Every structure is written in C-alpha cells, then in structure tokens.
Amino acid sequence: MLIRKDDPDSIDVVVENLRNRDVVIIPSDTIYGFSGLAPWTEDSIKNIKGRDENKPFIQLISEPDDIFKFTDIEIPKKLLSYWPGPVTLIVPLKDDPSKSIGFRCPDDDWLRQIISKAGFPIYSTSVNYSGSPAISEIDEIISEFESQVACIVDDGDRKNSKPSTIVIMGEKGISVLRQGDVKIDVEKLS
C-alpha cells in the first residue's frame, strides 16, 4: 500500500500495519526508514535488507524522557536538549547493562504520534540493501521495496538529508561514533 504523509488517515494506517507486526517504510526527520514494532519485526527487516550481522537497530521513542524506561545511565541535560532531533544515543540497557541499544526521539510530530499510538518503540534503519547507500528518492524506494513491505508513506524525495549523529554512552564515558547534521563536542557536554 502506498499512502501520502499528508493524507488525513496516514497515522492510523501506519499504526494499524505496525500493530499487525508488519514492516513499513516511513519518513523521519532525517531519511526514510524500514520500520516496525520492536522486537517483533527485527528478523523481517534484516531479511529485506539482506543484513545478517547482529548489529541492533535503533529504536525511535515518542518523548525524550522515554529513554529512562530502558536505561539507568545518567545522561547530561545538554545532550538530552538535542531531542527531539537527529541525535541517536547508544546506552546500556537497564535490565542488562552488558548490552547497549541506540534510541532516538525524532523531531517530527507525525512520527512521534505514530510511536505513541503504537505503544512501543519503533525499529528504524535506513532504506537500502545492506552495504549500499541509503535511498533518498521515493520512486526508487517504491520500485525496489513496494512488494516487500506492507506500506510505504510518501513524503517526497530526501536528497540532501543526512543520518543522525550517533553518540555512545557507557562506563568509559561519552564518544561520538558518527557526526550527522548535529555537531556534538563531547568536551562541552558537562
């Protein structure tokens, strides 16, 4: 199914597909992403992307404070002030501190409404085949993946969009894994 983001039913259509544990392609505040409810769609997304490594997907949350449902780590207020926005925080999990997962609160009200209505974080990973660049043109996304997902939400091309900045937090401190649109200087976070 193909639907436009500005369609009045787009949020309800995406939420229904997510609750059915289907994979959808939706726009974020950065790039288009394969998305599904965590944890049920991880294998399906990996199959579509041809991704067999064990690298976990980031999880999108609807509100900045939602991260504390998943981690006990102290996050500097200045770092949290980037949310909602294109910053991914990789943090150790509350129930198993030996494991870390990336979380992001996107700067897109439409997407945050979907996450909230779905009732769970949403897995998100770039729309591409593993090892290839992210696809930014909607016609190419439709051509490549329409038969492999339940729904694609069209919000036009995303040609100049950049992925999120990725920050890792852990016992060894804070480091930047990837600089995206938001430039973060870890020295200035305290």
Backbone torsions as a table, in degrees:
resi	resn	phi	psi	omega
1	MET	NA	137.7	177.2
2	LEU	-115.5	131.2	-179.5
3	ILE	-141.8	148.0	177.2
4	ARG	-85.4	146.5	180.0
5	LYS	-59.7	-37.2	-177.6
6	ASP	-81.5	2.4	173.6
7	ASP	-65.4	133.2	-177.6
8	PRO	-59.6	-20.9	179.9
9	ASP	-97.1	2.4	-170.7
10	SER	-60.9	-40.5	-179.9
11	ILE	-62.5	-48.3	-178.9
12	ASP	-63.3	-38.7	179.4
13	VAL	-63.9	-45.6	-179.6
14	VAL	-64.9	-45.2	-179.4
15	VAL	-60.7	-42.7	179.0
16	GLU	-60.3	-44.2	178.3
17	ASN	-64.9	-40.4	178.1
18	LEU	-63.5	-44.0	-180.0
19	ARG	-65.6	-25.2	174.7
20	ASN	-79.4	2.6	-179.5
21	ARG	64.2	34.7	176.0
22	ASP	-94.6	159.9	175.0
23	VAL	-92.5	136.0	177.8
24	VAL	-126.4	160.9	171.2
25	ILE	-113.2	120.0	-177.3
26	ILE	-133.6	152.3	176.0
27	PRO	-79.4	149.6	172.0
28	SER	-119.1	-165.8	176.4
29	ASP	-78.8	-3.2	177.9
30	THR	-117.2	-82.8	-175.9
31	ILE	-127.1	174.5	173.6
32	TYR	-72.3	146.9	180.0
33	GLY	-135.7	144.3	163.7
34	PHE	-70.2	129.6	-175.5
35	SER	-138.0	151.3	177.6
36	GLY	-167.5	164.7	179.9
37	LEU	-70.9	132.8	174.3
38	ALA	-79.2	135.5	4.6
39	PRO	-102.9	7.8	-165.6
40	TRP	-74.5	-21.0	-172.9
41	THR	-107.8	6.5	-175.8
42	GLU	-56.4	-49.8	-178.1
43	ASP	-64.5	-38.8	179.3
44	SER	-62.5	-43.3	179.7
45	ILE	-65.6	-42.3	178.8
46	LYS	-61.0	-39.8	179.0
47	ASN	-63.5	-42.8	-179.8
48	ILE	-64.0	-43.2	-177.7
49	LYS	-76.9	-17.1	-173.5
50	GLY	73.0	35.4	-174.1
51	ARG	-106.1	116.5	-178.6
52	ASP	-113.7	0.4	178.5
53	GLU	-75.3	170.7	-176.6
54	ASN	-95.2	11.7	-179.6
55	LYS	-65.3	122.7	-177.1
56	PRO	-73.8	153.8	176.0
57	PHE	-79.8	153.6	172.9
58	ILE	-72.8	158.6	177.9
59	GLN	-118.9	128.8	178.4
60	LEU	-88.5	134.0	179.4
61	ILE	-119.0	157.0	-173.2
62	SER	-86.0	-25.9	-178.5
63	GLU	-135.0	144.7	-179.3
64	PRO	-53.7	-42.2	-177.9
65	ASP	-68.5	-13.7	178.3
66	ASP	-60.6	-22.8	-179.2
67	ILE	-60.6	-28.6	-177.6
68	PHE	-76.4	-3.2	169.2
69	LYS	-74.5	-19.2	-171.8
70	PHE	-116.1	-18.0	-178.0
71	THR	-141.0	152.9	174.9
72	ASP	-104.3	-2.7	-175.0
73	ILE	-65.8	144.5	177.1
74	GLU	-79.2	122.8	-178.3
75	ILE	-108.4	125.0	179.1
76	PRO	-56.3	137.6	-179.1
77	LYS	-57.3	-36.6	179.7
78	LYS	-62.4	-37.4	178.6
79	LEU	-68.9	-42.4	177.6
80	LEU	-66.3	-22.4	-179.2
81	SER	-67.8	-13.4	176.8
82	TYR	-76.5	-9.4	179.4
83	TRP	-100.9	146.0	-9.6
84	PRO	-62.4	140.8	180.0
85	GLY	168.9	178.7	-173.8
86	PRO	-84.1	55.6	176.9
87	VAL	-127.8	127.6	176.3
88	THR	-104.3	129.3	177.4
89	LEU	-107.8	121.1	175.0
90	ILE	-95.1	117.8	-174.1
91	VAL	-130.2	153.6	174.5
92	PRO	-70.6	143.5	-177.1
93	LEU	-78.5	144.6	-178.8
94	LYS	-59.4	-45.8	-175.3
95	ASP	-83.3	-12.8	177.1
96	ASP	-154.4	83.7	-176.1
97	PRO	-60.0	-12.0	176.9
98	SER	-77.1	-12.1	178.4
99	LYS	-110.5	143.1	177.9
100	SER	-126.0	146.9	178.0
101	ILE	-138.2	148.4	177.2
102	GLY	-88.9	136.8	177.2
103	PHE	-125.4	149.5	176.6
104	ARG	-146.3	139.2	173.5
105	CYS	-108.3	103.0	-173.1
106	PRO	-71.0	149.9	178.2
107	ASP	-90.3	63.3	-179.8
108	ASP	-150.7	107.9	-177.1
109	ASP	-57.5	-40.7	179.8
110	TRP	-56.6	-48.9	-178.1
111	LEU	-68.3	-39.4	-179.9
112	ARG	-67.4	-30.8	174.2
113	GLN	-65.3	-40.3	178.2
114	ILE	-61.3	-47.6	-179.0
115	ILE	-60.2	-45.6	-178.9
116	SER	-62.7	-45.9	-179.2
117	LYS	-68.8	-31.6	179.3
118	ALA	-69.7	-30.2	175.3
119	GLY	86.5	2.4	179.6
120	PHE	-143.2	157.9	171.0
121	PRO	-60.3	156.2	179.5
122	ILE	-111.0	127.4	170.8
123	TYR	-63.1	144.7	175.7
124	SER	-146.9	135.2	175.3
125	THR	-151.7	150.5	-174.6
126	SER	-56.6	149.2	177.6
127	VAL	-82.9	105.2	178.7
128	ASN	-176.8	169.9	169.4
129	TYR	-86.4	146.2	-177.0
130	SER	-52.1	130.2	179.6
131	GLY	90.0	-8.5	178.5
132	SER	-104.8	159.6	178.5
133	PRO	-67.7	155.7	177.1
134	ALA	-61.1	142.1	179.0
135	ILE	-90.4	128.0	-175.5
136	SER	-109.7	-13.1	-177.9
137	GLU	-96.5	125.3	-174.3
138	ILE	-61.2	-37.9	179.9
139	ASP	-62.8	-38.3	178.0
140	GLU	-69.1	-39.5	177.1
141	ILE	-59.7	-46.8	-179.9
142	ILE	-62.3	-47.3	-178.3
143	SER	-60.2	-42.4	-176.4
144	GLU	-77.9	-36.5	-164.7
145	PHE	-125.8	-1.4	-175.8
146	GLU	-56.7	-36.8	-177.7
147	SER	-79.1	-7.4	-175.1
148	GLN	-106.8	-6.4	-178.8
149	VAL	-128.0	161.7	-178.7
150	ALA	-78.3	-28.0	-173.1
151	CYS	-157.6	141.4	171.2
152	ILE	-123.4	129.5	177.1
153	VAL	-102.2	119.6	-176.9
154	ASP	-89.9	119.1	173.5
155	ASP	-128.2	30.0	179.1
156	GLY	79.9	179.7	-179.6
157	ASP	-74.2	153.9	178.8
158	ARG	-125.0	50.7	-169.9
159	LYS	-60.2	-39.4	-175.7
160	ASN	-103.4	14.0	-179.1
161	SER	-75.8	146.2	177.5
162	LYS	-115.9	152.0	175.5
163	PRO	-70.3	171.8	-177.1
164	SER	-71.4	156.3	169.1
165	THR	-73.1	136.4	-178.7
166	ILE	-112.7	124.9	-179.8
167	VAL	-117.8	131.4	178.4
168	ILE	-103.7	131.2	177.2
169	MET	-120.8	136.2	179.4
170	GLY	-171.4	-165.5	-177.9
171	GLU	-60.7	-29.4	-178.0
172	LYS	-88.3	7.5	178.5
173	GLY	105.6	-154.7	-175.5
174	ILE	-116.6	134.3	175.8
175	SER	-142.4	156.6	178.4
176	VAL	-98.9	119.8	179.2
177	LEU	-83.4	-38.7	-179.9
178	ARG	-147.5	129.7	174.2
179	GLN	-88.5	126.0	174.5
180	GLY	-109.3	-141.5	178.9
181	ASP	-62.3	-37.2	-179.5
182	VAL	-88.9	119.0	178.5
183	LYS	-89.1	122.0	-178.1
184	ILE	-117.8	126.9	175.2
185	ASP	-106.0	107.9	-175.4
186	VAL	-62.0	-24.6	178.6
187	GLU	-65.3	-24.3	-175.5
188	LYS	-100.4	12.2	-176.8
189	LEU	-86.9	-17.8	-176.0
190	SER	-84.5	NA	NA
